[in-house]
Every structure is written in C-alpha cells, then in structure tokens.
C-alpha cells in the first residue's frame, strides 16, 4: 500500500508546483509587471540640464518605488538634442531604450534641420510642465526685472542672455517672447546658447552673460545658496519657494511654460510599447515622484501614449509658427 501512497504524494507535489505560482518570480517584473530589465535612458544634453535632471529624478523615483532597478542613465549631447534624437530613431525596435526630451527638441528639429523628427519616435509620456525663470548672478547690477528690462531696452546687444537650449528651444523662445513684450526687437537680442543648465549657470556666475533664462529646477540650489538672484518667472503663477514675480506682474504680457517627457525608438512591438507606457504611468502614482514634483517646483502634466503623440504634433506646429513670426526660421 505504500507504493500507491508514495505515487499520490509525488503527484500532489507536482500539481502544487505547476498550479501555484512562485512567491517570487525571476527578474525585475516581480512588483508590477511593468518593469523593463536592462532599461537605459538617454539624455540628449549635458549633465546638469533640464532633460538630465528630469531623467535622473524620474529614474531614482522608479527605483526607490520598486518599479524597476538598475536603470542606466547616459548623456549624448549635441545639436540641441537632435544627436540623441537620431540615436533613438536609429534604434528601431529596441524596447529597452528611452529618451528624456521636451519642447527644446521640438524647436531644435526646425533650427538644425534635423533629418530625424519626433514623428519618427514612439511617444511614451509627457511628464511635467515647468516655468522658466529669469536669473542673474549675485553681484549683478540688476536688482529687479524692471532694472534689467530698462538696460535691455537701452542697449539690447550689450546685455547678452544665456539659455540652456539651442535656438528654437524653450530657453531661446522665452527671452524672445519677453523681448517682444518689452519692446526689444527679437533680431537684436544677443542670445548665447549653452548645452544645458549646468553650463549656463557657470556662465551666469562668471559674468559671461547679462542674465539667464532656464527652468526653475535647474537654478533652485544656486538660488537657495545665494549665488543666483531670481528676477521673474515666466508661468501664470509664482513658484513656491522662489521670491520672484511673474512677468505679467512685472508688466510684460508674456506667459510661457516648458514641458518634458519620454519617447522611445520607432517600431516597438505592441508588448514593448504597452510595457514602456505602463512603467511611466505607474511612476505617477508613487509617493517618490509626487515628492520630486514638489521639491523641483514641477507641475504634473501627464499624457500617455497616443495622447502625447497628438500633443507633440500640435507643439510642432506651434513652435514652427512662433519661430516664423519672430523671424527666426
């Protein structure tokens, strides 16, 4: 009788193994099923810039929330982000690669006449909106935005403005729109582009430009340390923790915000596309990401997948129109 019992016990054990899922599955997918093992995030500008800050902050939140792990972030700067864009477009079908990007890449495609465009990518998600900020060094003679505008009107070319994006990007469009509102012809603006906010900040502190315009998040630490003086923000509302009026409050009819998001290579399988979108969607629900939004003064502006694709198409048309209107394209 022992043999039948032993056989039944073995059969029961086999059924238990095949019918009950393991408590811990292999790989990174054990938490939500949205993790992407081996994920790499390309940053198309230099360390310290807005795309870099957004990518590294988001990746840290993803990892701390347990949504994925060992995500590599790497920089591939050049031509206002279009070098990185070309790399993404060339990685057709790669479901383990994504790129941090934003309004600057939309403009750079036009001004650099890039053969690759955002229409060639797989839009994953828009993540944030952010006001730009007008900043000067701590030793600048400009104490207020009105001081700066008065000097700018008097001698536009002698007051260079630095931005962390190439022509056509947000840090270029913002001062051009501000100039027009201030009565300064955009063609007389002496705009000096830098590859990201890190290089820009160093140039402001070194007195190489009269003032800078870039994302709030890229200047917070230097403002808090007293190295940079904020003069105004470009959005519709003041930014918590920043002692500066809006441009509208200062009498300039300008309202401008930047945005950033994630795209992936073209030609993804449905499974890879859905998993990529799902991962960045799950990020929105984490406490870590919500804290990052507050800490950086970012406005949540989540748009996934096809909704983001439609938004990019609309932004492309808007930027082309603004560049043409300002005589810059």
C-alpha positions, 0 to 999 in steps of 0.5 A: 500500500505504500507504493500507491501512497508514495505515487499520490504524494509525488503527484500532489507535489507536482500539481502544487508546483505547476498550479501555484505560482512562485512567491517570487518570480525571476527578474525585475517584473516581480512588483508590477509587471511593468518593469523593463530589465536592462532599461537605459535612458538617454539624455540628449544634453549635458549633465546638469540640464533640464532633460538630465535632471528630469531623467535622473529624478524620474529614474531614482523615483522608479527605483526607490518605488520598486518599479524597476532597478538598475536603470542606466542613465547616459548623456549624448549631447549635441545639436540641441538634442537632435544627436540623441534624437537620431540615436533613438530613431536609429534604434528601431525596435529596441524596447529597452531604450528611452529618451528624456526630451521636451519642447527644446527638441521640438524647436531644435528639429526646425533650427538644425534641420534635423533629418530625424523628427519626433514623428519618427519616435514612439511617444511614451509620456509627457511628464511635467510642465515647468516655468522658466525663470529669469536669473542673474548672478549675485553681484549683478547690477540688476536688482529687479526685472524692471532694472534689467528690462530698462538696460535691455531696452537701452542697449539690447546687444550689450546685455547678452542672455544665456539659455540652456537650449539651442535656438528654437528651444524653450530657453531661446523662445522665452527671452524672445517672447519677453523681448517682444513684450518689452519692446526689444526687437527679437533680431537684436537680442544677443542670445548665447546658447549653452548645452544645458543648465549646468553650463549656463549657470557657470556662465551666469556666475562668471559674468559671461552673460547679462542674465539667464533664462532656464527652468526653475529646477535647474537654478533652485540650489544656486538660488537657495545658496545665494549665488543666483538672484531670481528676477521673474518667472515666466508661468501664470503663477509664482513658484513656491519657494522662489521670491520672484514675480511673474512677468505679467506682474512685472508688466510684460504680457508674456506667459510661457511654460516648458514641458518634458517627457519620454519617447522611445525608438520607432517600431516597438512591438505592441508588448514593448510599447504597452510595457514602456507606457505602463512603467511611466504611468505607474511612476505617477502614482508613487509617493517618490515622484509626487515628492520630486514634483514638489521639491523641483517646483514641477507641475504634473502634466501627464499624457500617455501614449497616443495622447502625447503623440497628438500633443507633440504634433500640435507643439510642432506646429506651434513652435514652427509658427512662433519661430516664423513670426519672430523671424527666426526660421 
